[in-house]
Amino acid sequence: MRLIKTVIELRAILSKAKGPVGLVPTMGAVHEGHIALLKKARSECSTVITSIFINPHQFNIKDDYLNYPKSASKDLEIMETEGVDIVFKPELEEIYPSSYTTTVKVKDLSDRFEGVSRPGHLDSVATIVIKLLNICQPDFVYFGQKDVQQLLMVKRMITDLNIQTNLVSVGTVRDIDGLALSSRNIYLNKLQRQSALGLYCALKLASKLRINGEQSANSIKAEMEKVLINHKLDIDYLAICDPETLDEITYIDKTAIVLVAAHCGKTRLIDNLLI
């Protein structure tokens, strides 16, 4: 496994790499969710590259950026175990030099839900993803379904900007109790973790109601709210949407996706489920 810190060196290596090339972008703090992406990439690609870059522009609160969990040595150990060929771990100035002024925006998809709760966050995600795709030019890029708004945004960018890469989505990885894996979970104490399970409980209830024939999105959301409140969660947003556009719907004809974001103490968590 090679650790690369500059774009010039990375491009030189990738120009000789055996294809197909798969990219797994990360901000470090690697957990089983990331590992699922790495395993998928390893099974499909001759060369697997992963990036470790904590993007400061994705954080609305400076302390969140400064306190973001960092475990570089552990991350590299895991990546080597999973058969990663190249780790791209640039310094901030390599990605965002002082002269940098460009931002990428995906209209509509970046203006709702996470875009409202975390202004500028999704624009920053779009920008760093475009940069990584341009730098690495992978045949495949891998994202998890837990951050479904991010996933759909990347899908739209690839289509709209004619980027020659294939997006591969991997299902949400959950702990044994159902909690979706996230780097933020380490901030939860024992009581808060029990409260956090309310997100998945509410999603499972939505699925059950839908299976039993409920088609009113408002009725499903009302029942979900009871579960979230009973788990002492502070709801940020709760929406039932078209799974491709994330347009909110009131009547579920076929498949819909339920999005939920809530604060558990000071920790903000998100989750989603197709119903």
C-alpha positions as semicolon CSV with decimal commas, in nm:
position;residue;x (nm);y (nm);z (nm)
1;M;0,000;0,000;0,000
2;R;0,134;0,342;-0,096
3;L;0,065;0,663;0,097
4;I;0,054;0,963;-0,136
5;K;0,024;1,328;-0,035
6;T;0,041;1,527;-0,360
7;V;-0,174;1,541;-0,671
8;I;0,127;1,529;-0,903
9;E;0,262;1,209;-0,749
10;L;-0,082;1,049;-0,738
11;R;-0,152;1,118;-1,104
12;A;0,188;0,978;-1,202
13;I;0,113;0,654;-1,019
14;L;-0,243;0,627;-1,148
15;S;-0,126;0,675;-1,507
16;K;0,043;0,335;-1,477
17;A;-0,219;0,166;-1,259
18;K;-0,399;-0,143;-1,376
19;G;-0,769;-0,086;-1,430
20;P;-1,041;-0,077;-1,341
21;V;-0,966;0,180;-1,070
22;G;-1,204;0,222;-0,776
23;L;-1,216;0,524;-0,544
24;V;-1,351;0,527;-0,189
25;P;-1,351;0,884;-0,050
26;T;-1,334;0,915;0,331
27;M;-1,264;1,170;0,602
28;G;-1,090;0,906;0,810
29;A;-1,233;0,772;1,137
30;V;-1,285;0,449;0,944
31;H;-1,561;0,218;1,067
32;E;-1,748;-0,087;0,935
33;G;-1,948;0,130;0,698
34;H;-1,628;0,239;0,524
35;I;-1,499;-0,118;0,531
36;A;-1,808;-0,233;0,341
37;L;-1,721;0,020;0,070
38;L;-1,358;-0,093;0,062
39;K;-1,458;-0,459;0,033
40;K;-1,697;-0,379;-0,252
41;A;-1,427;-0,182;-0,433
42;R;-1,169;-0,456;-0,380
43;S;-1,406;-0,718;-0,524
44;E;-1,464;-0,515;-0,841
45;C;-1,141;-0,328;-0,912
46;S;-0,780;-0,410;-0,990
47;T;-0,661;-0,089;-0,824
48;V;-0,830;0,051;-0,514
49;I;-0,758;0,405;-0,400
50;T;-0,902;0,568;-0,092
51;S;-0,872;0,926;0,022
52;I;-0,842;1,060;0,374
53;F;-0,922;1,429;0,384
54;I;-1,113;1,609;0,655
55;N;-1,277;1,883;0,454
56;P;-1,307;2,195;0,674
57;H;-1,569;2,352;0,448
58;Q;-1,819;2,076;0,530
59;F;-1,843;2,192;0,892
60;N;-2,073;2,475;0,993
61;I;-1,927;2,493;1,341
62;K;-1,550;2,534;1,376
63;D;-1,535;2,320;1,690
64;D;-1,697;2,030;1,501
65;Y;-1,410;2,042;1,254
66;L;-1,143;2,072;1,520
67;N;-1,297;1,790;1,725
68;Y;-1,368;1,555;1,437
69;P;-1,230;1,212;1,537
70;K;-0,885;1,141;1,399
71;S;-0,723;0,798;1,397
72;A;-0,474;0,807;1,112
73;S;-0,261;0,509;1,214
74;K;-0,565;0,290;1,276
75;D;-0,725;0,404;0,950
76;L;-0,413;0,313;0,752
77;E;-0,390;-0,024;0,923
78;I;-0,750;-0,105;0,833
79;M;-0,703;0,009;0,475
80;E;-0,397;-0,208;0,431
81;T;-0,582;-0,506;0,578
82;E;-0,866;-0,448;0,330
83;G;-0,627;-0,452;0,037
84;V;-0,619;-0,084;-0,053
85;D;-0,345;-0,011;-0,306
86;I;-0,316;0,367;-0,270
87;V;-0,411;0,606;0,010
88;F;-0,434;0,971;-0,092
89;K;-0,389;1,182;0,222
90;P;-0,322;1,540;0,115
91;E;-0,260;1,841;0,333
92;L;-0,522;2,115;0,333
93;E;-0,312;2,345;0,110
94;E;-0,282;2,073;-0,153
95;I;-0,658;2,069;-0,202
96;Y;-0,745;2,428;-0,115
97;P;-0,452;2,663;-0,185
98;S;-0,491;3,027;-0,085
99;S;-0,589;3,116;-0,443
100;Y;-0,885;2,874;-0,447
101;T;-1,225;3,034;-0,517
102;T;-1,449;2,774;-0,689
103;T;-1,757;2,606;-0,538
104;V;-1,984;2,347;-0,701
105;K;-2,358;2,357;-0,638
106;V;-2,619;2,097;-0,736
107;K;-2,944;2,291;-0,762
108;D;-3,247;2,159;-0,570
109;L;-3,076;1,853;-0,423
110;S;-2,843;2,070;-0,215
111;D;-3,111;2,320;-0,109
112;R;-3,323;2,099;0,116
113;F;-3,294;1,886;0,431
114;E;-2,918;1,874;0,501
115;G;-2,877;2,186;0,289
116;V;-3,114;2,379;0,516
117;S;-2,986;2,238;0,844
118;R;-2,621;2,278;0,747
119;P;-2,594;2,574;0,508
120;G;-2,314;2,530;0,255
121;H;-2,241;2,173;0,366
122;L;-2,360;1,996;0,054
123;D;-2,198;2,252;-0,176
124;S;-1,870;2,176;-0,001
125;V;-1,929;1,803;-0,038
126;A;-2,002;1,847;-0,408
127;T;-1,686;2,052;-0,454
128;I;-1,449;1,808;-0,284
129;V;-1,605;1,510;-0,461
130;I;-1,564;1,676;-0,801
131;K;-1,203;1,753;-0,716
132;L;-1,133;1,394;-0,613
133;L;-1,300;1,256;-0,925
134;N;-1,095;1,489;-1,144
135;I;-0,774;1,407;-0,961
136;C;-0,821;1,029;-0,956
137;Q;-1,039;0,974;-1,266
138;P;-1,164;0,640;-1,130
139;D;-1,373;0,390;-1,323
140;F;-1,589;0,342;-1,013
141;V;-1,657;0,555;-0,706
142;Y;-1,821;0,413;-0,394
143;F;-2,065;0,580;-0,153
144;G;-2,290;0,452;0,125
145;Q;-2,667;0,484;0,123
146;K;-2,683;0,626;0,476
147;D;-2,598;0,970;0,337
148;V;-2,859;0,930;0,065
149;Q;-2,887;1,301;-0,016
150;Q;-2,512;1,310;-0,075
151;L;-2,536;0,993;-0,283
152;L;-2,808;1,134;-0,509
153;M;-2,620;1,461;-0,542
154;V;-2,305;1,281;-0,662
155;K;-2,517;1,077;-0,902
156;R;-2,663;1,398;-1,047
157;M;-2,318;1,560;-1,081
158;I;-2,178;1,260;-1,267
159;T;-2,468;1,272;-1,511
160;D;-2,488;1,649;-1,556
161;L;-2,114;1,704;-1,595
162;N;-2,051;1,396;-1,814
163;I;-1,796;1,256;-1,571
164;Q;-1,660;0,922;-1,689
165;T;-1,704;0,725;-1,371
166;N;-1,965;0,482;-1,242
167;L;-2,129;0,545;-0,906
168;V;-2,170;0,236;-0,687
169;S;-2,393;0,258;-0,381
170;V;-2,356;0,027;-0,083
171;G;-2,632;-0,035;0,171
172;T;-2,630;0,127;0,513
173;V;-2,425;-0,071;0,763
174;R;-2,585;-0,099;1,105
175;D;-2,470;-0,212;1,445
176;I;-2,635;-0,521;1,592
177;D;-2,896;-0,299;1,762
178;G;-2,985;-0,127;1,434
179;L;-2,804;0,204;1,484
180;A;-2,654;0,321;1,155
181;L;-2,277;0,339;1,180
182;S;-2,132;0,688;1,187
183;S;-1,812;0,852;1,304
184;R;-2,034;1,066;1,529
185;N;-2,157;0,767;1,728
186;I;-1,846;0,783;1,947
187;Y;-1,986;1,102;2,102
188;L;-2,288;0,915;2,247
189;N;-2,285;0,798;2,607
190;K;-2,478;0,484;2,706
191;L;-2,808;0,661;2,770
192;Q;-2,779;0,868;2,454
193;R;-2,706;0,559;2,249
194;Q;-3,033;0,406;2,370
195;S;-3,212;0,726;2,270
196;A;-3,041;0,720;1,931
197;L;-3,202;0,386;1,855
198;G;-3,525;0,582;1,818
199;L;-3,425;0,677;1,463
200;Y;-3,420;0,318;1,346
201;C;-3,726;0,227;1,552
202;A;-3,918;0,507;1,383
203;L;-3,799;0,397;1,039
204;K;-3,898;0,036;1,106
205;L;-4,242;0,155;1,216
206;A;-4,278;0,347;0,889
207;S;-4,189;0,032;0,696
208;K;-4,441;-0,174;0,894
209;L;-4,717;0,080;0,838
210;R;-4,644;0,088;0,466
211;I;-4,644;-0,294;0,442
212;N;-4,980;-0,293;0,617
213;G;-5,121;-0,069;0,345
214;E;-5,081;0,286;0,480
215;Q;-5,032;0,532;0,194
216;S;-5,063;0,865;0,373
217;A;-4,721;1,016;0,429
218;N;-4,859;1,249;0,695
219;S;-5,009;0,960;0,892
220;I;-4,680;0,771;0,884
221;K;-4,483;1,078;0,990
222;A;-4,721;1,141;1,280
223;E;-4,660;0,791;1,415
224;M;-4,287;0,825;1,364
225;E;-4,281;1,153;1,556
226;K;-4,429;0,978;1,860
227;V;-4,146;0,725;1,856
228;L;-3,877;0,990;1,816
229;I;-4,021;1,204;2,096
230;N;-4,054;0,901;2,324
231;H;-3,683;0,836;2,269
232;K;-3,608;1,194;2,377
233;L;-3,479;1,295;2,035
234;D;-3,494;1,654;1,913
235;I;-3,625;1,625;1,556
236;D;-3,447;1,834;1,294
237;Y;-3,643;1,710;0,996
238;L;-3,865;1,417;0,905
239;A;-3,970;1,368;0,543
240;I;-4,112;1,110;0,307
241;C;-3,987;1,161;-0,045
242;D;-3,951;1,036;-0,398
243;P;-3,639;0,814;-0,380
244;E;-3,477;0,968;-0,688
245;T;-3,553;1,340;-0,657
246;L;-3,612;1,376;-0,282
247;D;-3,925;1,575;-0,361
248;E;-4,160;1,537;-0,064
249;I;-4,478;1,342;-0,128
250;T;-4,806;1,317;0,057
251;Y;-4,938;0,997;-0,101
252;I;-4,723;0,685;-0,136
253;D;-4,810;0,509;-0,459
254;K;-4,503;0,289;-0,502
255;T;-4,166;0,319;-0,329
256;A;-4,072;0,612;-0,108
257;I;-3,776;0,699;0,108
258;V;-3,806;0,823;0,465
259;L;-3,544;1,072;0,581
260;V;-3,487;1,163;0,943
261;A;-3,237;1,384;1,124
262;A;-3,241;1,443;1,498
263;H;-3,022;1,562;1,782
264;C;-2,936;1,318;2,056
265;G;-2,788;1,544;2,319
266;K;-2,536;1,752;2,124
267;T;-2,486;1,484;1,859
268;R;-2,675;1,516;1,533
269;L;-2,763;1,189;1,359
270;I;-2,925;1,107;1,025
271;D;-3,081;0,791;0,883
272;N;-3,311;0,680;0,604
273;L;-3,504;0,380;0,479
274;L;-3,688;0,281;0,164
275;I;-4,049;0,187;0,231
